[in-house]
């Protein structure tokens, strides 16, 4: 979690690799908006398409950031063109690069009509805003005109002003882009170089300007298991509690449950109800996560993403709610594993560790499956890909000190 311009932003960074598609899926299920990062050299890669369609499935508004503008072969408008061809939403370039490849200095903001350049000596933390250089002014004018035309097609108020020939103000443009983004009609596109932190402050501005807050999205829907009917929960602290457990992590031997709170309040020491399994649980601690460090808090409310200690039986996709007003939120769908390896403990001492470790890993990641095949007397572990299984085996050694041998699963020959 971080704050920017008096707003609190909760960030989840997911891996982009296809083997970890489950991480993307579970995060899109609980996030209100996404920032999709593309490479200016590689353009729209197949995996980016997968993630984009996953976001479409959950109806999550998007902002696109075209990264690595300082690399040889960077093509900002080429990437935008591919985005327009591959996806069914309209890319809206709200920025233009100032220089390309090794001459990349900064960006031109087409909404505010200003040039923003970053200071290399401060690693992007300080920047200067100036007027647009005269040599690129004709291109800026052309691209701004295109941006207004695209907005006029989606927004009647902008269309009216555009046809009358009156000046469209910065605030009116921001309002129109925000509406188009939230209604999934358009995707604002920005550029920069994340390695040197060029273009980061405008991204944070855009998150605040264009992506929805919990108040902008429709109330979450769920099923009341007692009344046997559908109910909604608005994103307010005074509503009955509704939260979704979307990730489990083992942290120094203790179980951390990540919750997205949709409505209501949670306080330390509260007894909450897990509607998915029909059990009461107790909140021992609430933690606000900041990457590798954490901060203890006493309470959290609607819209927060927090980690909780003390939920013993809760697993991924369970709904935490108020026992007097139970609700079941839509669970998270899991993919079936596609690749398998045989696994065995190196020593009898490792065998005990292995059993405990695998149980914990399966709880963390539901796309891992472990089966014992009696005919071949092998334990077979399955996952989403080779890299996925490599990391699982590496974690067995590193986190649980369980040393294993791996091999190919044997196939029983039959007549």
Beta strands, then each sheet from edge to edge (+ up, - down):
strand 1: 2-4
strand 2: 7-9
strand 3: 33-39
strand 4: 61-67
strand 5: 90-93
strand 6: 95-98
strand 7: 106-109
strand 8: 114-118
strand 9: 127-130
strand 10: 186-191
strand 11: 220-224
strand 12: 229-233
strand 13: 242-251
strand 14: 254-263
strand 15: 266-267
strand 16: 271-274
strand 17: 279-282
strand 18: 285-290
strand 19: 293-297
strand 20: 299-300
strand 21: 305-309
strand 22: 319-321
strand 23: 328-329
strand 24: 339-345
strand 25: 369-373
strand 26: 378-383
strand 27: 404-407
sheet 1: 1+ 2-
sheet 2: 3+ 4+ 10+ 5+
sheet 3: 6+ 7- 8+ 9-
sheet 4: 12+ 11- 23+
sheet 5: 17+ 16- 22+ 13- 14+ 21- 18+ 19-
sheet 6: 15+ 20-
sheet 7: 25+ 26- 24+ 27-
end
